[in-house]
């Protein structure tokens, strides 16, 4: 028996790696969803996570107002008589922010994980940035002209897009879990 295993403990319980860890795709989509929690948009919180071929995160973003534009001055409404009184002319989408917030020279050849299928404007940015694949969670606006245009541009440019199908319904972040008592090797 390994010296790190407790006497009387099953080898399976104490000496093998965890098997319930999350897979890469779940991890990156969870990062996108966690990022979305930074959004101040009252009706739509979207996050994006860009990952390079070595599974390293190189960009994260969420939907929000442009830098320097106070988000308590510009409108958050979805509808109004005047389109200038809605959020749409102002909000930067998560995909744009993830590309702009990149922490590497470029994102060419990377994969973007995003909560919501990209609109046509974000599709143009994704293509121009050289991102090779988009993995999305929701396509709830599938039949809108913007999403149809995005899919058309992705297909013409060779950008793959894939619907993410989670293996689990949720991932819980418990900040107190690090404080929960577990026997250390010296206590065994």
Backbone as a chain_set.jsonl record, in Angstrom:
{"seq": "XXXXXXXXXXXXXXXXXXXXXXXXXXXXXXXXXXXXXXXXXXXXXXXXXXXXXXXXXXXXXXXXXXXXXXXXXXXXXXXXXXXXXXXXXXXXXXXXXXXXXXXXXXXXXXXXXXXXXXXXXXXXXXXXXXXXXXXXXXXXXXXXXXXXXXXXXXXXXXXXXXXXXXXXXXXXXXXXXXXXXXXXXXXX", "coords": {"N": [[0.856, -1.183, 0.0], [0.492, 2.241, -0.735], [2.36, 4.844, 0.892], [0.945, 7.161, 1.134], [-1.626, 6.415, 1.354], [-4.315, 5.79, 3.519], [-4.301, 3.633, 6.343], [-6.532, 1.018, 6.322], [-8.26, 2.405, 4.691], [-9.946, 2.296, 1.574], [-8.198, 1.564, -1.423], [-9.201, 2.63, -3.748], [-10.648, 4.853, -2.809], [-8.788, 6.613, -1.626], [-6.323, 6.678, -3.011], [-6.36, 7.041, -5.73], [-6.805, 9.126, -8.621], [-9.342, 11.677, -8.761], [-12.446, 10.998, -10.346], [-14.602, 12.428, -11.084], [-14.104, 14.89, -12.144], [-14.381, 17.879, -14.157], [-14.626, 17.951, -17.744], [-12.518, 19.351, -20.368], [-14.118, 20.846, -22.259], [-16.44, 21.358, -20.767], [-15.341, 22.847, -18.718], [-14.37, 25.176, -20.083], [-16.764, 26.2, -21.157], [-18.079, 26.681, -18.787], [-16.453, 28.696, -17.76], [-17.082, 30.697, -19.593], [-19.788, 31.061, -18.903], [-19.49, 31.861, -16.237], [-18.11, 34.252, -16.616], [-20.138, 35.678, -17.859], [-21.668, 36.422, -15.718], [-20.657, 38.82, -14.898], [-21.867, 40.704, -16.44], [-23.936, 43.574, -16.655], [-26.307, 43.79, -17.863], [-29.754, 43.703, -17.691], [-31.438, 41.874, -18.957], [-30.096, 39.998, -20.549], [-27.394, 38.002, -20.198], [-24.325, 37.294, -21.382], [-21.457, 35.361, -21.979], [-18.059, 34.819, -23.108], [-15.335, 32.699, -23.998], [-12.085, 32.306, -25.071], [-9.943, 29.884, -26.388], [-6.744, 28.473, -26.817], [-4.905, 26.114, -28.981], [-3.482, 24.604, -27.1], [-5.114, 24.285, -24.963], [-5.253, 26.552, -23.343], [-6.556, 29.423, -21.845], [-7.06, 32.327, -23.642], [-8.515, 34.601, -23.905], [-11.273, 36.385, -22.535], [-14.629, 37.457, -22.213], [-17.589, 39.5, -21.71], [-20.957, 40.683, -22.218], [-21.444, 44.178, -22.37], [-21.389, 47.747, -21.732], [-19.355, 50.026, -23.707], [-15.902, 50.715, -22.807], [-15.38, 53.47, -20.684], [-17.858, 54.562, -21.145], [-20.419, 55.363, -19.162], [-22.295, 52.891, -17.552], [-24.606, 53.399, -16.244], [-25.77, 55.497, -17.424], [-26.264, 55.113, -20.155], [-28.887, 53.453, -22.032], [-30.588, 50.403, -21.01], [-32.741, 49.181, -22.029], [-34.791, 46.926, -23.962], [-36.711, 47.492, -25.8], [-38.085, 50.423, -27.317], [-39.584, 53.49, -28.412], [-37.79, 55.026, -29.896], [-34.947, 53.765, -31.336], [-32.462, 54.53, -30.372], [-32.869, 54.734, -27.709], [-32.65, 52.231, -26.731], [-30.643, 49.391, -25.722], [-29.236, 48.304, -27.843], [-27.751, 49.867, -29.875], [-25.452, 50.393, -28.458], [-24.283, 48.408, -26.714], [-21.487, 46.275, -26.248], [-20.795, 43.134, -27.471], [-20.186, 39.892, -25.946], [-18.394, 38.313, -27.441], [-16.924, 40.178, -28.953], [-15.688, 41.578, -26.835], [-14.164, 39.489, -25.695], [-12.345, 38.967, -27.752], [-11.087, 41.466, -27.931], [-9.996, 41.59, -25.385], [-7.941, 39.81, -25.417], [-5.066, 37.948, -24.369], [-2.841, 37.269, -25.747], [-0.698, 37.312, -28.665], [-2.274, 36.925, -30.95], [-5.451, 35.422, -31.879], [-5.672, 33.497, -33.708], [-6.569, 30.385, -35.031], [-7.73, 29.52, -32.731], [-10.351, 28.384, -30.437], [-13.631, 29.445, -29.736], [-15.687, 29.555, -26.951], [-18.986, 30.153, -26.258], [-21.888, 31.487, -24.713], [-24.215, 32.119, -26.155], [-25.275, 31.74, -29.509], [-23.341, 33.423, -31.946], [-24.068, 36.707, -33.296], [-24.425, 38.259, -36.565], [-22.62, 40.444, -36.701], [-20.711, 39.824, -34.73], [-19.88, 37.414, -35.794], [-18.464, 38.28, -38.03], [-16.26, 39.525, -36.778], [-15.141, 37.305, -35.456], [-14.393, 35.695, -37.624], [-12.556, 37.419, -38.928], [-10.627, 37.573, -36.935], [-9.498, 35.102, -37.039], [-10.367, 32.892, -35.654], [-11.077, 29.474, -35.397], [-13.171, 27.801, -34.673], [-16.424, 27.795, -33.213], [-18.046, 27.168, -30.27], [-21.123, 26.839, -28.94], [-23.776, 27.443, -26.562], [-26.569, 28.133, -26.514], [-28.989, 28.63, -29.086], [-31.101, 30.346, -29.44], [-32.066, 32.382, -31.048], [-32.104, 31.417, -33.6], [-33.546, 31.561, -36.093], [-33.47, 34.216, -36.818], [-32.58, 36.978, -38.987], [-29.962, 37.91, -38.496], [-28.633, 35.742, -37.296], [-28.875, 33.817, -39.251], [-27.328, 35.02, -41.236], [-24.868, 34.983, -39.917], [-24.346, 32.199, -39.707], [-24.16, 31.627, -42.427], [-21.88, 33.132, -43.186], [-19.964, 31.875, -41.543], [-19.971, 29.292, -42.656], [-19.105, 29.853, -45.294], [-16.542, 30.817, -44.791], [-15.271, 28.76, -43.522], [-15.309, 28.472, -40.771], [-15.991, 26.436, -38.123], [-18.957, 25.509, -36.364], [-20.465, 24.457, -33.376], [-22.957, 22.992, -31.407], [-22.954, 23.016, -27.95], [-23.33, 20.315, -25.819], [-24.067, 19.697, -22.702], [-22.809, 17.447, -20.186], [-23.592, 17.504, -17.644], [-26.069, 19.192, -15.706], [-25.518, 21.436, -14.182], [-22.813, 23.305, -12.723], [-21.458, 23.762, -9.667], [-20.13, 26.351, -7.76], [-18.533, 26.422, -4.864], [-17.437, 28.439, -2.572], [-16.647, 27.903, -0.008], [-15.747, 25.322, 0.038], [-13.017, 24.804, 0.055], [-12.327, 25.065, 2.652], [-13.374, 22.917, 3.937], [-13.012, 20.054, 5.946], [-10.58, 17.688, 5.242], [-8.757, 14.705, 5.444], [-5.285, 15.114, 5.831], [-2.197, 13.921, 4.333], [-0.407, 13.637, 6.472], [-2.059, 13.27, 8.613], [-3.045, 10.796, 8.316]], "CA": [[0.0, 0.0, 0.0], [1.239, 3.5, -0.798], [2.429, 5.514, 2.192], [-0.043, 8.243, 1.16], [-2.951, 5.836, 1.567], [-4.599, 5.561, 4.937], [-4.534, 2.251, 6.74], [-7.953, 0.735, 6.445], [-9.012, 3.093, 3.64], [-9.867, 1.579, 0.3], [-7.262, 2.146, -2.386], [-9.992, 3.442, -4.677], [-11.101, 6.092, -2.191], [-7.746, 7.523, -1.173], [-5.06, 6.638, -3.728], [-6.531, 7.256, -7.163], [-7.29, 10.462, -8.967], [-10.791, 11.88, -8.846], [-12.992, 10.692, -11.661], [-15.761, 13.284, -11.343], [-13.656, 16.22, -12.551], [-15.031, 18.324, -15.392], [-13.83, 17.862, -18.969], [-12.103, 20.652, -20.898], [-15.218, 21.608, -22.869], [-17.291, 21.825, -19.677], [-14.573, 23.886, -18.019], [-14.345, 26.411, -20.863], [-18.118, 26.754, -21.224], [-18.358, 27.202, -17.442], [-15.756, 29.987, -17.677], [-17.912, 31.642, -20.356], [-20.976, 31.348, -18.099], [-19.061, 32.637, -15.074], [-17.831, 35.592, -17.128], [-21.437, 36.322, -18.123], [-22.191, 36.956, -14.461], [-20.166, 40.198, -14.758], [-22.697, 41.591, -17.247], [-24.948, 44.348, -15.941], [-27.514, 43.775, -18.695], [-30.809, 43.071, -16.901], [-32.211, 40.859, -19.674], [-29.292, 39.022, -21.28], [-26.004, 37.925, -19.755], [-23.612, 36.399, -22.285], [-20.016, 35.326, -21.779], [-17.28, 34.117, -24.121], [-14.009, 32.261, -23.566], [-11.284, 31.885, -26.219], [-8.979, 28.883, -25.951], [-5.793, 28.129, -27.879], [-4.786, 24.663, -29.178], [-2.902, 23.955, -25.921], [-6.134, 24.371, -23.904], [-5.008, 27.702, -22.473], [-7.491, 30.526, -22.079], [-6.345, 33.505, -24.141], [-9.416, 35.75, -23.925], [-12.571, 36.237, -21.864], [-15.432, 38.672, -22.306], [-19.025, 39.454, -21.439], [-21.636, 41.821, -22.839], [-21.523, 45.382, -21.55], [-21.167, 49.031, -22.406], [-17.94, 50.277, -24.034], [-15.065, 51.363, -21.793], [-15.516, 54.92, -20.605], [-19.272, 54.949, -21.268], [-21.057, 54.946, -17.906], [-23.404, 51.962, -17.792], [-25.829, 53.87, -15.596], [-26.255, 56.616, -18.242], [-26.798, 54.552, -21.395], [-30.082, 52.636, -21.764], [-30.543, 48.943, -21.01], [-34.047, 48.71, -22.521], [-34.827, 46.119, -25.188], [-37.628, 48.137, -26.745], [-38.435, 51.827, -27.101], [-40.009, 54.111, -29.674], [-36.561, 55.416, -30.597], [-33.917, 52.729, -31.164], [-31.369, 55.093, -29.574], [-33.23, 54.567, -26.307], [-32.456, 50.821, -26.385], [-29.241, 49.008, -25.509], [-28.63, 47.713, -29.037], [-26.687, 50.62, -30.561], [-24.347, 50.69, -27.549], [-23.67, 47.268, -26.021], [-20.449, 45.44, -26.864], [-21.097, 41.732, -27.21], [-19.157, 39.101, -25.26], [-17.393, 37.861, -28.412], [-16.074, 41.344, -29.218], [-14.862, 41.831, -25.645], [-13.186, 38.407, -25.54], [-11.29, 39.189, -28.754], [-10.354, 42.68, -27.546], [-9.304, 41.336, -24.117], [-7.013, 38.68, -25.578], [-3.79, 38.116, -23.683], [-1.79, 36.709, -26.599], [-0.489, 38.124, -29.87], [-3.501, 36.829, -31.744], [-6.309, 34.299, -31.528], [-5.764, 32.669, -34.906], [-6.556, 28.955, -34.756], [-8.334, 29.248, -31.422], [-11.756, 28.004, -30.322], [-14.393, 30.326, -28.849], [-16.845, 29.015, -26.253], [-19.868, 31.289, -26.017], [-23.192, 31.07, -24.198], [-25.259, 32.353, -27.15], [-24.741, 31.728, -30.877], [-22.973, 34.793, -32.32], [-24.802, 37.452, -34.316], [-23.649, 38.504, -37.781], [-21.508, 41.362, -36.44], [-19.688, 39.063, -34.013], [-19.344, 36.43, -36.741], [-17.437, 38.967, -38.833], [-15.088, 39.68, -35.916], [-14.583, 35.969, -35.234], [-13.738, 35.303, -38.874], [-11.398, 38.286, -39.147], [-9.622, 37.268, -35.914], [-8.896, 33.809, -37.351], [-10.874, 31.827, -34.78], [-11.43, 28.376, -36.293], [-14.377, 27.093, -34.254], [-17.281, 28.398, -32.193], [-18.868, 26.204, -29.544], [-22.151, 27.674, -28.318], [-24.75, 26.734, -25.732], [-27.946, 28.406, -26.941], [-29.211, 29.195, -30.422], [-32.517, 30.706, -29.327], [-32.445, 33.317, -32.116], [-31.69, 30.681, -34.786], [-34.229, 31.959, -37.329], [-33.366, 35.654, -37.089], [-31.683, 37.265, -40.119], [-28.587, 38.061, -38.023], [-28.051, 34.415, -37.055], [-28.768, 33.175, -40.568], [-26.161, 35.627, -41.885], [-23.679, 34.487, -39.208], [-24.096, 30.82, -40.147], [-23.735, 31.673, -43.829], [-20.488, 33.582, -43.223], [-19.133, 30.815, -40.962], [-19.848, 28.215, -43.641], [-18.28, 30.325, -46.415], [-15.161, 31.052, -44.357], [-14.708, 27.544, -42.939], [-15.367, 28.448, -39.306], [-16.923, 25.412, -37.652], [-19.755, 25.86, -35.193], [-20.967, 23.246, -32.746], [-23.77, 23.19, -30.206], [-22.434, 22.351, -26.76], [-24.295, 19.486, -25.11], [-23.434, 19.411, -21.408], [-23.026, 16.141, -19.553], [-24.223, 17.783, -16.355], [-26.96, 20.357, -15.799], [-24.944, 22.599, -13.523], [-21.539, 23.212, -12.02], [-21.615, 24.612, -8.495], [-18.906, 26.893, -7.189], [-18.713, 26.549, -3.425], [-16.242, 29.109, -2.076], [-16.274, 27.37, 1.294], [-15.283, 23.931, -0.066], [-11.59, 24.735, 0.368], [-12.2, 25.031, 4.11], [-13.943, 21.676, 4.473], [-11.97, 19.183, 6.496], [-10.193, 16.452, 4.582], [-7.523, 14.252, 6.11], [-4.048, 15.339, 5.106], [-1.343, 12.719, 4.402], [0.235, 13.532, 7.785], [-3.074, 12.871, 9.582], [-3.517, 9.431, 8.039]], "C": [[0.895, 1.237, 0.0], [1.247, 4.164, 0.569], [1.455, 6.682, 2.293], [-1.451, 7.727, 1.37], [-3.129, 5.539, 3.045], [-4.796, 4.076, 5.2], [-6.025, 2.053, 6.908], [-8.811, 1.446, 5.402], [-8.901, 2.294, 2.357], [-8.911, 2.321, -0.637], [-8.017, 3.056, -3.346], [-10.332, 4.806, -4.089], [-9.973, 7.078, -1.94], [-6.525, 7.625, -2.088], [-5.178, 6.873, -5.223], [-7.038, 8.664, -7.41], [-8.815, 10.5, -8.958], [-11.254, 11.528, -10.249], [-14.177, 11.576, -12.009], [-15.355, 14.714, -11.707], [-14.317, 16.594, -13.882], [-14.058, 18.225, -16.566], [-13.497, 19.268, -19.461], [-13.281, 21.456, -21.43], [-16.176, 22.144, -21.809], [-16.622, 22.977, -18.929], [-14.638, 25.206, -18.78], [-15.733, 27.028, -21.003], [-18.503, 27.319, -19.861], [-17.662, 28.545, -17.237], [-16.55, 31.053, -18.436], [-19.145, 32.037, -19.531], [-20.627, 32.154, -16.852], [-18.771, 34.078, -15.481], [-19.129, 36.365, -17.364], [-22.03, 36.943, -16.862], [-21.692, 38.367, -14.166], [-21.049, 41.192, -15.516], [-23.742, 42.294, -16.386], [-26.258, 44.429, -16.714], [-28.616, 43.05, -17.934], [-31.544, 41.939, -17.626], [-31.376, 39.778, -20.34], [-27.84, 39.074, -20.816], [-25.31, 36.861, -20.606], [-22.122, 36.497, -21.99], [-19.351, 34.54, -22.888], [-15.892, 33.818, -23.566], [-13.264, 31.743, -24.793], [-10.14, 31.017, -25.713], [-8.049, 28.534, -27.105], [-5.653, 26.602, -27.996], [-4.154, 23.903, -28.008], [-3.854, 23.978, -24.719], [-5.82, 25.455, -22.886], [-5.98, 28.805, -22.854], [-6.692, 31.749, -22.494], [-7.248, 34.735, -24.243], [-10.745, 35.42, -23.259], [-13.33, 37.548, -22.03], [-16.883, 38.42, -21.955], [-19.643, 40.698, -22.046], [-21.761, 42.986, -21.864], [-21.262, 46.625, -22.371], [-19.677, 49.241, -22.692], [-17.208, 50.957, -22.871], [-15.26, 52.874, -21.838], [-16.937, 55.432, -20.765], [-20.002, 54.454, -20.021], [-22.288, 54.075, -18.154], [-24.666, 52.321, -17.019], [-26.412, 55.076, -16.338], [-26.901, 56.1, -19.527], [-27.958, 53.612, -21.088], [-29.814, 51.135, -21.798], [-31.836, 48.346, -21.57], [-33.894, 47.886, -23.796], [-35.717, 46.76, -26.245], [-37.87, 49.582, -26.317], [-38.882, 52.388, -28.445], [-38.806, 54.483, -30.533], [-35.495, 54.362, -30.302], [-32.731, 53.235, -30.339], [-31.646, 55.024, -28.074], [-33.212, 53.099, -25.879], [-30.957, 50.547, -26.223], [-28.51, 48.668, -26.809], [-27.582, 48.557, -29.765], [-25.408, 50.767, -29.734], [-23.589, 49.47, -27.023], [-22.621, 46.567, -26.88], [-20.747, 43.995, -26.479], [-19.904, 41.016, -26.584], [-18.038, 38.679, -26.208], [-16.4, 38.978, -28.735], [-15.134, 41.581, -28.039], [-13.823, 40.738, -25.437], [-12.026, 38.584, -26.522], [-10.448, 40.403, -28.366], [-9.534, 42.467, -26.271], [-8.271, 40.221, -24.225], [-5.681, 38.987, -24.894], [-2.642, 37.46, -24.447], [-1.7, 37.569, -27.852], [-1.708, 38.091, -30.778], [-4.289, 35.602, -31.301], [-6.521, 33.379, -32.733], [-5.65, 31.192, -34.525], [-7.183, 28.565, -33.439], [-9.788, 28.821, -31.556], [-12.425, 28.994, -29.378], [-15.579, 29.553, -28.284], [-17.718, 30.209, -25.904], [-21.259, 30.788, -25.633], [-24.276, 31.129, -25.271], [-24.638, 32.387, -28.543], [-24.491, 33.168, -31.337], [-23.867, 35.403, -33.402], [-23.888, 37.672, -35.525], [-22.462, 39.433, -37.54], [-20.376, 40.651, -35.709], [-19.073, 38.0, -34.916], [-18.25, 37.059, -37.596], [-16.143, 39.128, -38.031], [-14.373, 38.346, -35.697], [-13.806, 35.51, -36.458], [-12.466, 36.111, -39.085], [-10.272, 37.999, -38.147], [-8.931, 35.929, -36.168], [-9.31, 32.68, -36.424], [-11.439, 30.73, -35.672], [-12.73, 27.668, -35.931], [-15.1, 27.866, -33.171], [-18.115, 27.279, -31.581], [-19.84, 27.029, -28.704], [-23.118, 26.813, -27.53], [-26.167, 26.897, -26.272], [-27.968, 29.01, -28.341], [-30.664, 29.669, -30.504], [-32.987, 31.712, -30.376], [-32.118, 32.737, -33.494], [-32.284, 31.219, -36.089], [-34.16, 33.446, -37.633], [-32.402, 35.891, -38.256], [-30.212, 37.375, -39.697], [-27.905, 36.705, -37.821], [-27.924, 33.641, -38.364], [-27.546, 33.714, -41.31], [-24.873, 35.118, -41.238], [-23.342, 33.073, -39.664], [-23.594, 30.793, -41.586], [-22.259, 32.085, -43.932], [-19.543, 32.53, -42.638], [-18.91, 29.702, -41.982], [-18.956, 28.633, -44.811], [-16.81, 30.457, -46.035], [-14.501, 29.819, -43.737], [-14.648, 27.523, -41.427], [-16.42, 27.42, -38.895], [-17.728, 25.963, -36.487], [-20.463, 24.615, -34.699], [-21.793, 23.619, -31.529], [-23.167, 22.373, -29.076], [-23.563, 21.58, -26.088], [-23.649, 19.078, -23.786], [-23.763, 18.014, -20.899], [-23.702, 16.307, -18.203], [-25.031, 19.072, -16.493], [-26.349, 21.612, -15.186], [-23.578, 22.257, -12.932], [-21.64, 24.219, -10.882], [-20.24, 25.07, -8.02], [-19.187, 27.181, -5.719], [-17.429, 27.14, -2.853], [-15.762, 28.54, -0.742], [-15.699, 25.954, 1.213], [-13.807, 23.781, 0.287], [-11.358, 24.628, 1.876], [-12.745, 23.758, 4.734], [-12.82, 20.73, 4.848], [-11.807, 17.922, 5.656], [-8.911, 15.998, 5.255], [-6.305, 14.545, 5.234], [-3.192, 14.084, 5.206], [-0.701, 12.558, 5.766], [-0.758, 13.084, 8.86], [-3.48, 11.406, 9.409], [-2.754, 8.362, 8.727]], "O": [[1.932, 1.264, 0.663], [0.276, 4.069, 1.32], [1.161, 7.152, 3.392], [-2.379, 8.516, 1.547], [-2.203, 5.094, 3.724], [-5.38, 3.357, 4.39], [-6.695, 2.846, 7.569], [-9.986, 1.113, 5.25], [-7.867, 1.681, 2.09], [-8.838, 3.55, -0.63], [-7.53, 4.125, -3.713], [-10.306, 5.809, -4.801], [-10.192, 8.285, -2.037], [-5.754, 8.576, -1.958], [-4.161, 6.9, -5.916], [-7.619, 9.303, -6.533], [-9.48, 9.478, -9.128], [-10.531, 11.74, -11.223], [-14.708, 11.486, -13.116], [-16.159, 15.639, -11.594], [-14.756, 15.723, -14.633], [-12.848, 18.389, -16.414], [-14.108, 20.248, -19.035], [-13.43, 22.629, -21.088], [-16.672, 23.263, -21.936], [-17.272, 23.955, -18.56], [-14.93, 26.246, -18.188], [-15.869, 28.251, -20.971], [-19.187, 28.34, -19.792], [-18.223, 29.439, -16.605], [-16.674, 32.185, -17.968], [-19.501, 33.214, -19.47], [-21.387, 33.037, -16.453], [-19.143, 35.014, -14.773], [-19.201, 37.565, -17.097], [-22.812, 37.891, -16.944], [-22.231, 39.044, -13.29], [-20.985, 42.395, -15.26], [-24.352, 41.687, -15.505], [-27.21, 45.068, -16.264], [-28.437, 41.89, -17.563], [-32.205, 41.126, -16.98], [-31.913, 38.721, -20.671], [-27.147, 40.072, -21.019], [-25.661, 35.682, -20.555], [-21.593, 37.588, -21.777], [-19.98, 33.702, -23.534], [-15.347, 34.583, -22.771], [-13.75, 30.846, -25.481], [-9.459, 31.359, -24.747], [-8.498, 28.324, -28.232], [-6.227, 25.873, -27.187], [-4.279, 22.681, -27.932], [-3.439, 23.718, -23.59], [-6.092, 25.291, -21.696], [-6.196, 29.083, -24.033], [-5.767, 32.165, -21.797], [-6.782, 35.806, -24.632], [-11.271, 34.317, -23.404], [-12.734, 38.625, -21.991], [-17.342, 37.279, -21.909], [-18.939, 41.659, -22.356], [-22.13, 42.813, -20.703], [-20.954, 46.551, -23.561], [-18.831, 48.688, -21.99], [-17.808, 51.671, -22.068], [-15.297, 53.474, -22.912], [-17.195, 56.615, -20.545], [-20.18, 53.249, -19.847], [-23.206, 54.47, -18.872], [-25.68, 51.63, -17.123], [-27.437, 55.617, -15.924], [-27.953, 56.588, -19.939], [-28.013, 53.034, -20.002], [-28.933, 50.661, -22.515], [-31.998, 47.126, -21.578], [-32.991, 48.117, -24.599], [-35.495, 46.585, -27.443], [-37.859, 49.914, -25.132], [-38.586, 51.814, -29.493], [-38.809, 54.278, -31.747], [-35.182, 54.101, -29.14], [-32.065, 52.442, -29.673], [-30.744, 55.235, -27.264], [-33.696, 52.757, -24.801], [-30.121, 51.388, -26.554], [-27.282, 48.739, -26.859], [-26.594, 47.997, -30.239], [-24.388, 51.219, -30.254], [-22.365, 49.514, -26.903], [-22.831, 46.303, -28.064], [-20.928, 43.679, -25.304], [-18.765, 41.473, -26.681], [-16.866, 38.684, -25.829], [-15.191, 38.752, -28.785], [-13.931, 41.763, -28.222], [-12.698, 41.038, -25.037], [-10.866, 38.376, -26.165], [-9.222, 40.362, -28.466], [-8.49, 43.095, -26.096], [-7.779, 39.741, -23.204], [-5.236, 40.134, -24.851], [-1.604, 37.137, -23.87], [-2.532, 38.449, -28.071], [-2.121, 39.121, -31.31], [-3.838, 34.839, -30.447], [-7.456, 32.578, -32.753], [-4.746, 30.801, -33.787], [-7.167, 27.391, -33.069], [-10.376, 28.885, -32.636], [-11.862, 29.346, -28.341], [-16.371, 28.973, -29.027], [-17.237, 31.177, -25.315], [-21.74, 29.789, -26.167], [-25.164, 30.277, -25.295], [-23.587, 32.997, -28.736], [-25.341, 34.036, -31.138], [-24.352, 34.71, -34.296], [-22.713, 37.307, -35.496], [-21.397, 39.226, -38.122], [-19.206, 40.853, -36.033], [-17.879, 37.715, -34.816], [-17.223, 36.431, -37.854], [-15.055, 38.892, -38.555], [-13.145, 38.276, -35.748], [-12.693, 34.998, -36.341], [-11.414, 35.547, -39.387], [-9.097, 38.163, -38.475], [-7.888, 35.651, -35.575], [-8.677, 31.624, -36.407], [-12.195, 31.015, -36.6], [-13.331, 27.006, -36.777], [-14.481, 28.508, -32.324], [-18.802, 26.541, -32.287], [-19.424, 27.82, -27.858], [-23.266, 25.619, -27.788], [-26.881, 25.913, -26.463], [-27.092, 29.787, -28.722], [-31.359, 29.431, -31.492], [-34.191, 31.875, -30.572], [-31.883, 33.484, -34.444], [-31.574, 31.317, -37.09], [-34.742, 33.894, -38.621], [-31.501, 35.083, -38.484], [-29.32, 36.982, -40.449], [-26.727, 36.548, -38.143], [-26.965, 32.892, -38.555], [-26.814, 32.951, -41.941], [-23.894, 34.851, -41.934], [-22.188, 32.778, -39.974], [-22.698, 30.017, -41.918], [-21.486, 31.471, -44.667], [-18.453, 32.312, -43.166], [-17.788, 29.226, -42.151], [-18.133, 27.84, -45.269], [-15.93, 30.234, -46.866], [-13.303, 29.833, -43.457], [-14.004, 26.648, -40.849], [-17.587, 27.525, -39.271], [-17.236, 26.786, -35.715], [-20.99, 23.824, -35.481], [-21.387, 24.452, -30.719], [-22.903, 21.181, -29.232], [-24.628, 22.136, -25.821], [-22.779, 18.207, -23.76], [-24.843, 17.477, -21.146], [-24.31, 15.372, -17.68], [-24.702, 19.935, -17.307], [-26.637, 22.725, -15.626], [-23.246, 21.097, -12.684], [-21.883, 25.402, -11.118], [-19.312, 24.272, -7.896], [-19.974, 28.065, -5.38], [-16.443, 26.426, -2.669], [-14.591, 28.685, -0.392], [-15.212, 25.435, 2.217], [-13.395, 22.728, 0.773], [-10.311, 24.153, 2.316], [-12.593, 23.543, 5.936], [-11.811, 20.626, 4.151], [-12.766, 17.193, 5.399], [-8.066, 16.824, 5.599], [-6.306, 14.255, 4.038], [-3.433, 13.253, 6.081], [-0.465, 11.426, 6.188], [-0.35, 12.575, 9.904], [-4.175, 10.845, 10.257], [-3.064, 7.182, 8.567]]}, "num_chains": 1, "name": "protein.A"}
